[in-house]
Structure formats: C-alpha cells, structure tokens
Amino acid sequence: MKAVILAGGFGTRISEETHLKPKPMIEIGGKPILWHIMKRYSAYGINEFVICSGYMGNVIKDYFKKKHEDWEVNVLDTGKNTMTGGRLKRVKKYIKNETFCFTYGDSLNNANISNIIKFHKDKGKLATVTACHPPEKYGILKIERDMVVSFEEKPEKNNEWVNAGYFVLEPQIFELIKDDSTVWEKEPMKQLISKNQFSAFKHKGFYKSMDTISDRNFLEKLWNNDNAEWKNWK
C-alpha cells in the first residue's frame, strides 16, 4: 500500500520559517515533520510514498535524494497554486487500481494506522477519514453511525469531530476531482457524503496540526522531553 502526502502549500501562517523551506520540511527534533509522518506509516509496513510538492519543492526533492530510510519515495511537482484536490488527482498514475493512504504533511497523531485501514475495509466505502477532538478551530465533521453526514469548514464553535487527515481511499475517488482548482475538502468530500461513501474512524488520542511557530515549538518541546506521543519507532 502507498501513502500520498500533501506537501505543496505555502504555509503562510507559519511564515517565520517557510521563507526558507516548505512547511513540511520544518524540523522537529532535527528531522522534518514530513519525515515524522512517514516514519509513522513505515512502522505499519507502508514504505512507498508519493509526496505532492509545490512551493519550494526542490527542497523536498533534494532531501530525499539522500537515502534516509529504506523507503521508495516519489516527489511529484504538483504546481505552486494547485488546490488540495488537484494535487491528489495528479498522483493517479502512481496509484493505479489500489487502496491507498492520504494525509496532510503538517500534522501528527498517534492513531493506529493498521486499525484505520482495517476499519476502512470493514466499512467497504470509497473513503475513510480519521476524526479527532482537537481544541483549535478546524472544519467540523458531523458523524452518525461511523459515517460522515456533513462537513463545515472552520465554523465559529468547535466541540465536535474534526478532519484530522490520515484518510484511506479507493481509486474511484479520482473521478470526483475535476481539475487543479478542486479543493478536496469541498466538492469531492460533499459528493462522498451525499453518496453515503464517507466513513469516519474516531480517534480520541493525540492529534496536533503544525500551523504556527507556537505549534512547532510545542511539538519540539514534546520531542525533547520524550513525550512525543506520535513516535511509534525506536
């Protein structure tokens, strides 16, 4: 199984460092957050990665030219201004006709990826999202009987489930993405919901998105204090 990781955005909210490198390459404990995400997947036997690069994608390519782990890594230039759905569609040729994982290159959690994949297969739907309860404002998922029934992008109040990434997807989802301007979190997800094809794996453990320098410093502190809950490798 392959894991596709979005790593092409500008990272404007964490611009203190992203004028030097793309957001997924900002380091925690001396390694890019992208590497941490990949290490988590690798611990569950997923060692084939497609990285959707864009802004300063050459930094990511240069990093993976050096063999850091026993991984197969394809860094694909998906364009500087391409939206999330458009970036995802551009990797279709790498996926072929197989189930695959898909996530954002700026967040960490300690969910059991094998359990997410099993849950996805048991549900038999086209898409599964990992849903969490973080304290910040994120897009809200309304879930009924493990199925996503609605999605609201960043509402004023947040006391429900949120989109934490770590999707498991079937290749048919590519048909829902029109072009580079398609935002994955909008029309494609709405279509999946309307077709009753969007299940949600509820994760009540650790989850953190790195949106600001403060977030990065928080994750760095956890790492330095040996409290990095996402670390599942030796």
C-alpha positions as CSV (number, residue, x, y, z in Angstrom):
1,M,0.0,0.0,0.0
2,K,1.1,3.5,-0.8
3,A,0.8,6.7,1.2
4,V,0.2,10.0,-0.6
5,I,1.2,13.1,1.4
6,L,0.3,16.7,0.6
7,A,3.4,18.9,0.8
8,G,2.8,21.7,-1.6
9,G,1.2,24.6,0.2
10,F,2.8,28.0,1.0
11,G,2.4,27.7,4.8
12,T,1.6,31.4,5.2
13,R,0.6,31.1,8.9
14,I,4.0,29.8,9.8
15,S,5.9,32.2,7.5
16,E,8.6,32.8,10.0
17,E,10.4,29.7,8.7
18,T,8.6,29.0,5.4
19,H,10.5,31.7,3.5
20,L,13.5,29.3,3.8
21,K,11.8,25.9,3.3
22,P,8.4,24.5,2.7
23,K,6.2,23.9,5.8
24,P,6.5,20.1,5.7
25,M,10.3,20.4,5.9
26,I,10.2,22.4,9.2
27,E,12.1,20.3,11.7
28,I,11.1,18.7,15.0
29,G,13.9,17.1,16.9
30,G,16.3,17.7,13.9
31,K,14.0,16.0,11.3
32,P,11.3,17.4,9.1
33,I,7.7,16.9,10.2
34,L,7.2,15.2,6.9
35,W,9.8,12.6,8.0
36,H,8.0,12.0,11.3
37,I,4.7,11.4,9.3
38,M,6.5,8.9,7.0
39,K,8.1,7.1,10.0
40,R,4.7,6.6,11.4
41,Y,3.4,5.0,8.2
42,S,6.6,2.9,7.9
43,A,6.1,1.5,11.4
44,Y,2.9,-0.1,10.0
45,G,4.6,-1.5,7.0
46,I,3.9,1.3,4.5
47,N,7.2,2.2,2.8
48,E,6.0,3.6,-0.6
49,F,5.4,7.3,-0.6
50,V,4.2,9.8,-3.2
51,I,4.9,13.4,-2.0
52,C,2.8,16.1,-3.6
53,S,5.2,19.0,-3.7
54,G,4.7,22.6,-4.9
55,Y,6.1,25.6,-3.1
56,M,9.9,25.1,-2.8
57,G,9.5,21.5,-3.9
58,N,13.2,21.3,-4.8
59,V,14.0,21.4,-1.0
60,I,11.9,18.2,-0.6
61,K,13.5,16.5,-3.7
62,D,17.0,17.3,-2.5
63,Y,16.3,15.9,0.9
64,F,15.1,12.6,-0.4
65,K,17.9,12.3,-3.0
66,K,19.9,11.2,0.0
67,K,18.8,7.8,1.3
68,H,17.5,8.4,4.8
69,E,15.4,5.3,5.2
70,D,14.5,2.1,3.4
71,W,11.6,3.8,1.6
72,E,10.5,4.2,-2.0
73,V,9.8,8.0,-2.4
74,N,8.5,9.8,-5.4
75,V,8.4,13.6,-5.1
76,L,5.9,14.9,-7.6
77,D,5.8,18.6,-8.6
78,T,2.0,19.3,-8.4
79,G,2.3,23.0,-9.0
80,K,2.6,26.0,-6.8
81,N,-1.0,27.1,-6.9
82,T,-2.8,23.8,-7.3
83,M,-5.5,23.1,-4.7
84,T,-5.6,20.0,-2.5
85,G,-7.9,18.0,-4.7
86,G,-5.9,18.9,-7.8
87,R,-2.7,17.8,-6.1
88,L,-4.3,14.5,-5.2
89,K,-5.6,13.8,-8.8
90,R,-2.1,14.4,-10.2
91,V,-0.8,11.2,-8.4
92,K,-3.4,9.0,-10.1
93,K,-0.8,7.3,-12.3
94,Y,1.1,6.2,-9.2
95,I,-1.9,4.6,-7.5
96,K,-3.3,2.6,-10.4
97,N,-6.2,0.4,-9.0
98,E,-5.3,0.1,-5.4
99,T,-6.5,1.3,-2.0
100,F,-4.1,4.0,-0.6
101,C,-3.5,6.3,2.3
102,F,-3.6,10.0,2.0
103,T,-2.8,12.8,4.5
104,Y,-1.5,16.3,5.1
105,G,2.2,17.0,5.5
106,D,1.8,19.2,8.6
107,S,0.0,17.2,11.3
108,L,0.8,14.3,13.7
109,N,-1.3,11.9,15.7
110,N,-0.9,8.6,17.5
111,A,-3.7,6.7,15.8
112,N,-3.1,3.1,14.9
113,I,-2.9,3.2,11.1
114,S,-3.4,-0.6,10.7
115,N,-6.7,-0.2,12.6
116,I,-7.7,2.7,10.3
117,I,-7.1,0.5,7.2
118,K,-9.0,-2.4,8.7
119,F,-11.9,-0.1,9.6
120,H,-11.9,1.2,6.1
121,K,-12.0,-2.3,4.6
122,D,-14.7,-3.4,7.0
123,K,-16.9,-0.4,6.1
124,G,-16.5,-1.0,2.4
125,K,-16.8,2.7,1.4
126,L,-14.8,4.8,-1.0
127,A,-13.2,7.0,1.7
128,T,-12.4,7.0,5.4
129,V,-11.2,10.0,7.3
130,T,-9.6,10.0,10.8
131,A,-11.7,12.2,13.0
132,C,-10.3,13.9,16.2
133,H,-11.4,16.2,19.0
134,P,-8.7,18.9,19.0
135,P,-9.1,22.2,20.9
136,E,-8.5,24.5,18.0
137,K,-10.9,25.6,15.3
138,Y,-11.0,23.2,12.4
139,G,-13.5,22.1,9.8
140,I,-16.3,20.2,11.6
141,L,-17.4,16.7,10.7
142,K,-20.9,15.5,11.7
143,I,-20.8,11.7,12.2
144,E,-23.7,9.3,12.6
145,R,-23.1,5.6,12.9
146,D,-19.5,5.9,11.8
147,M,-20.5,7.7,8.6
148,V,-19.8,11.4,7.7
149,V,-23.1,13.1,7.1
150,S,-21.9,16.7,6.8
151,F,-18.7,18.8,6.8
152,E,-18.4,22.5,7.7
153,E,-15.1,24.3,7.1
154,K,-13.9,26.1,10.2
155,P,-17.1,27.2,12.0
156,E,-17.2,29.6,14.9
157,K,-17.7,27.0,17.6
158,N,-15.8,23.7,17.8
159,N,-16.9,20.9,20.2
160,E,-17.4,18.1,17.7
161,W,-15.3,15.9,15.4
162,V,-12.7,17.4,13.0
163,N,-11.0,16.3,9.9
164,A,-7.5,15.1,11.0
165,G,-6.4,13.8,7.7
166,Y,-5.0,10.2,7.6
167,F,-7.5,9.2,5.0
168,V,-7.8,5.7,3.4
169,L,-9.2,6.0,-0.1
170,E,-10.2,3.9,-3.1
171,P,-9.0,4.9,-6.6
172,Q,-12.6,5.7,-7.6
173,I,-12.3,9.0,-5.7
174,F,-10.2,10.4,-8.6
175,E,-13.4,10.6,-10.6
176,L,-14.8,13.2,-8.1
177,I,-11.9,15.6,-8.7
178,K,-12.4,17.9,-11.7
179,D,-9.1,19.8,-12.1
180,D,-6.3,21.7,-10.3
181,S,-8.8,24.2,-8.9
182,T,-10.7,21.5,-7.0
183,V,-10.4,21.7,-3.2
184,W,-10.5,18.1,-1.8
185,E,-12.3,19.3,1.4
186,K,-15.2,20.8,-0.6
187,E,-16.9,19.3,-3.6
188,P,-15.3,15.8,-3.5
189,M,-16.0,15.3,0.2
190,K,-19.5,16.6,-0.2
191,Q,-20.1,14.1,-3.0
192,L,-18.8,11.3,-0.9
193,I,-21.2,12.3,1.9
194,S,-24.2,12.6,-0.4
195,K,-23.4,9.1,-1.8
196,N,-23.0,7.6,1.7
197,Q,-19.4,6.7,0.8
198,F,-17.5,8.5,3.6
199,S,-16.8,6.7,6.8
200,A,-15.0,8.2,9.9
201,F,-12.5,6.5,12.1
202,K,-12.9,8.2,15.5
203,H,-9.5,8.8,17.2
204,K,-9.6,10.1,20.8
205,G,-5.9,10.2,21.3
206,F,-3.1,12.7,20.5
207,Y,-3.5,15.0,17.4
208,K,-1.7,18.2,16.6
209,S,-1.5,20.3,13.4
210,M,1.5,22.5,13.0
211,D,0.0,25.8,11.8
212,T,2.2,28.3,13.7
213,I,5.6,28.7,15.2
214,S,4.0,28.2,18.5
215,D,2.6,24.8,17.3
216,R,6.1,23.9,16.1
217,N,7.7,24.8,19.4
218,F,5.0,22.8,21.3
219,L,5.9,19.7,19.2
220,E,9.6,20.3,19.7
221,K,9.1,20.5,23.4
222,L,7.2,17.2,23.5
223,W,10.0,15.6,21.5
224,N,12.8,17.0,23.7
225,N,11.0,15.8,26.8
226,D,10.5,12.3,25.5
227,N,6.7,12.9,25.4
228,A,6.3,12.7,21.6
229,E,3.1,10.6,21.6
230,W,3.2,10.1,17.8
231,K,6.6,8.4,18.0
232,N,6.0,4.6,17.4
233,W,9.5,3.7,16.3
234,K,12.8,3.0,18.2
